[in-house]
Amino acid sequence: MHLLVVIPAYNEAASIAAVVAAVRANGVDVAVIDDGSSDATAASAGTAGAHVLRHPCNLGIGATVQTGFLYALAHGYDAVVRLDADGQHDPAYIPEFTALLDAGVADIVVGSRFLARQGFQSTVARRLGIAVLGVLSAMVGTRVTDPTSGYWGLNRRALELLARFQPDDYPETQALVLATRAGCRIRELPVVMRARTTGRSSLAGVTRSAFYMLNVMLAVLMERLRRR
């Protein structure tokens, strides 16, 4: 399996080199998509051995992930593992993602922190929101315990789908609904996530988390109601 690890990044200069080095230790190619960072994210990623693509301005997480998927297809990769640039996702799980994809048991593998219930479990407010999203996702056809996880593995079929239709605003949960409607098989993999040691989450704070979750729920429902 010709695998590419895609890392979307925005102002992650403090952590990106260590993340890229840890991924490279698995012997796979890495592409860092720098979403218009104002710090040294791109330079640090390139020095650590990643292929670096840069957006001229900040376009958001959906567009950043989509750029990585398009890059993977353009360069002939069979599969992608996507992980975050802040160090929360341990690259040691990459062989487990690829083993499930290689075995043909799933088109998308989602890393879930809530199956093993070890490591960083996020804030109480965000866990509550994730639980609500999990129930909502199950109601619309996608049963996952960690629907906002950004630690994914995708085979060629899922890659081709999301390279064309990757949602912009709430990419993980909406993409799960979209992929389910397209007939993709989804499976979860228990992973242990770590707390970020640098930077600040874009969802920090109860108000921002609640606003985000409300908008995701509306977006998921709209995605479900949208005509095929």
Buried (B, 14 or more C-beta within 10 A) or exposed (E): EEBBBBBBBBBBBBBBBBBBBBBBEBEBBBBBBBBBBEBBBBBBBBBBBBBBBBBEEBBBBBBBBBBBBBBBBEEEBBBBBBBBBBBBBBBEBBBBBBBBBBEEEBBBBBBBBBBEEEEEBBBEBBBBBBBBBBEBBEEBEBBBBBBBBBBBBBBBBBBBBBBEEBBBEBBBBBBBBBBBBBEBBBBBBBBBBEEBEBBEBEBEEEEBBBEBBEEBBEBBBEBBEEEE
